[in-house]
Amino acid sequence: MGALELKDSILKSLNIADENLLKIVKETIDNYNEEEIVAHSVEGKPLTRKQYKQKISDALLDFKKGNHITQEDLEKEIESW
């Protein structure tokens, strides 16, 4: 069965599906999307959507904790190299 036949079959099933099946299908699609590669780390490691979101959350938390350097301080540090 090709992609078009699969889509047609799935759409027919979704049109008559109950709420429970629709929730399962939605969760499956959401999980699939979370595992999609959406970025790469500075080391070149592929990152899934879930990993990317986690890195953003971690970075924001670090920033809120004061774990960052200002542009001015960075320029001063560079001068000392």
Backbone as CSV, one residue per row, in Angstrom:
resi,resn,N_x,N_y,N_z,CA_x,CA_y,CA_z,C_x,C_y,C_z
1,MET,0.858,-1.178,0.000,0.000,0.000,0.000,0.899,1.234,0.000
2,GLY,0.678,2.124,-0.952,1.462,3.344,-1.063,0.989,4.436,-0.123
3,ALA,1.714,5.541,-0.142,1.416,6.652,0.763,0.012,7.207,0.541
4,LEU,-0.393,7.358,-0.712,-1.728,7.910,-0.982,-2.830,6.992,-0.476
5,GLU,-2.660,5.692,-0.684,-3.659,4.741,-0.196,-3.702,4.730,1.326
6,LEU,-2.531,4.812,1.954,-2.480,4.866,3.418,-3.189,6.097,3.953
7,LYS,-2.908,7.260,3.349,-3.562,8.493,3.784,-5.073,8.388,3.636
8,ASP,-5.531,7.854,2.507,-6.964,7.722,2.263,-7.598,6.799,3.298
9,SER,-6.936,5.686,3.578,-7.446,4.737,4.558,-7.501,5.352,5.953
10,ILE,-6.432,6.062,6.317,-6.377,6.695,7.641,-7.437,7.777,7.769
11,LEU,-7.596,8.605,6.733,-8.611,9.662,6.779,-10.013,9.087,6.918
12,LYS,-10.292,7.991,6.228,-11.603,7.344,6.363,-11.818,6.865,7.792
13,SER,-10.768,6.271,8.370,-10.872,5.790,9.751,-11.039,6.947,10.734
14,LEU,-10.314,8.047,10.503,-10.424,9.198,11.392,-11.808,9.834,11.342
15,ASN,-12.412,9.824,10.175,-13.746,10.429,10.032,-14.804,9.713,10.853
16,ILE,-14.568,8.454,11.175,-15.560,7.713,11.968,-15.023,7.348,13.361
17,ALA,-13.844,7.836,13.697,-13.186,7.476,14.956,-13.864,8.122,16.155
18,ASP,-13.779,7.409,17.273,-14.276,7.994,18.522,-13.181,8.868,19.142
19,GLU,-13.527,9.545,20.221,-12.598,10.480,20.849,-11.327,9.785,21.348
20,ASN,-11.454,8.578,21.858,-10.295,7.846,22.375,-9.273,7.582,21.273
21,LEU,-9.726,7.109,20.117,-8.812,6.859,19.007,-8.169,8.156,18.528
22,LEU,-8.950,9.223,18.469,-8.397,10.512,18.037,-7.305,10.992,18.982
23,LYS,-7.499,10.778,20.284,-6.479,11.165,21.260,-5.202,10.349,21.062
24,ILE,-5.356,9.052,20.776,-4.198,8.185,20.542,-3.436,8.637,19.302
25,VAL,-4.174,8.933,18.237,-3.542,9.385,16.993,-2.827,10.705,17.219
26,LYS,-3.454,11.631,17.928,-2.835,12.930,18.211,-1.560,12.754,19.016
27,GLU,-1.602,11.910,20.052,-0.419,11.666,20.881,0.708,11.040,20.055
28,THR,0.348,10.128,19.174,1.345,9.493,18.309,2.001,10.518,17.398
29,ILE,1.212,11.395,16.815,1.749,12.442,15.932,2.621,13.404,16.725
30,ASP,2.168,13.801,17.904,2.957,14.709,18.746,4.298,14.077,19.116
31,ASN,4.275,12.807,19.495,5.521,12.107,19.841,6.439,12.002,18.631
32,TYR,5.881,11.740,17.484,6.670,11.654,16.255,7.350,12.994,15.983
33,ASN,6.592,14.081,16.126,7.145,15.415,15.890,8.233,15.774,16.897
34,GLU,8.100,15.307,18.139,9.098,15.600,19.171,10.434,14.927,18.850
35,GLU,10.404,13.823,18.110,11.625,13.086,17.799,12.249,13.528,16.474
36,GLU,11.619,14.472,15.793,12.154,14.995,14.540,13.415,15.814,14.816
37,ILE,14.440,15.644,13.979,15.666,16.428,14.100,15.370,17.838,13.586
38,VAL,15.587,18.834,14.470,15.261,20.218,14.107,16.460,21.160,14.181
39,ALA,17.567,20.674,14.762,18.741,21.535,14.924,19.960,20.655,15.165
40,HIS,21.095,21.314,15.272,22.340,20.628,15.614,23.067,21.442,16.678
41,SER,23.761,20.735,17.557,24.546,21.413,18.583,25.767,22.041,17.930
42,VAL,26.498,22.855,18.688,27.701,23.475,18.137,28.745,22.418,17.794
43,GLU,28.634,21.244,18.408,29.541,20.139,18.094,29.075,19.363,16.861
44,GLY,27.893,19.703,16.333,27.365,19.022,15.156,26.439,17.863,15.477
45,LYS,26.132,17.654,16.756,25.244,16.568,17.161,23.793,16.935,16.817
46,PRO,23.065,16.036,16.160,21.663,16.339,15.852,20.819,16.420,17.121
47,LEU,19.874,17.356,17.126,18.981,17.550,18.268,17.541,17.350,17.830
48,THR,16.817,16.546,18.586,15.394,16.396,18.326,14.667,17.647,18.835
49,ARG,13.433,17.793,18.438,12.634,18.936,18.902,12.584,18.945,20.432
50,LYS,12.420,17.767,21.024,12.353,17.650,22.483,13.668,18.091,23.121
51,GLN,14.808,17.631,22.590,16.112,18.017,23.125,16.354,19.512,22.943
52,TYR,15.957,20.042,21.796,16.138,21.468,21.501,15.358,22.325,22.504
53,LYS,14.106,21.937,22.751,13.296,22.678,23.719,13.912,22.614,25.116
54,GLN,14.469,21.451,25.465,15.096,21.301,26.775,16.324,22.191,26.892
55,LYS,17.127,22.268,25.836,18.319,23.126,25.851,17.921,24.594,26.014
56,ILE,16.837,24.997,25.364,16.347,26.376,25.503,15.896,26.626,26.943
57,SER,15.146,25.688,27.503,14.695,25.833,28.895,15.876,25.915,29.852
58,ASP,16.875,25.057,29.635,18.068,25.068,30.489,18.804,26.401,30.378
59,ALA,18.923,26.915,29.165,19.625,28.182,28.946,18.890,29.340,29.623
60,LEU,17.571,29.359,29.518,16.786,30.415,30.170,16.929,30.351,31.691
61,LEU,16.937,29.137,32.214,17.102,28.967,33.654,18.487,29.459,34.091
62,ASP,19.524,29.107,33.332,20.873,29.599,33.627,20.909,31.123,33.624
63,PHE,20.268,31.714,32.626,20.246,33.172,32.511,19.570,33.796,33.731
64,LYS,18.431,33.228,34.130,17.703,33.756,35.286,18.513,33.629,36.573
65,LYS,19.368,32.609,36.621,20.226,32.405,37.794,21.455,33.312,37.752
66,GLY,21.615,34.059,36.688,22.757,34.959,36.579,23.986,34.325,35.952
67,ASN,23.832,33.154,35.414,24.956,32.454,34.780,25.135,32.930,33.345
68,HIS,25.615,34.148,33.212,25.875,34.715,31.894,26.926,35.813,32.031
69,ILE,27.381,36.304,30.904,28.391,37.358,30.892,27.906,38.469,29.961
70,THR,28.131,39.696,30.350,27.708,40.814,29.503,28.687,40.986,28.350
71,GLN,28.255,41.670,27.338,29.121,41.959,26.195,30.369,42.727,26.648
72,GLU,30.157,43.688,27.516,31.269,44.499,28.023,32.289,43.642,28.771
73,ASP,31.805,42.759,29.652,32.716,41.885,30.396,33.430,40.911,29.469
74,LEU,32.731,40.435,28.460,33.349,39.529,27.496,34.454,40.226,26.719
75,GLU,34.222,41.462,26.317,35.247,42.226,25.595,36.477,42.449,26.473
76,LYS,36.264,42.726,27.764,37.384,42.889,28.688,38.166,41.579,28.813
77,GLU,37.461,40.499,28.901,38.103,39.190,29.018,38.926,38.875,27.758
78,ILE,38.386,39.189,26.621,39.085,38.936,25.360,40.380,39.732,25.285
79,GLU,40.350,40.958,25.788,41.545,41.795,25.788,42.699,41.174,26.582
80,SER,42.365,40.354,27.550,43.400,39.752,28.389,43.977,38.466,27.799
81,TRP,43.498,38.048,26.647,43.983,36.795,26.042,45.338,37.007,25.501
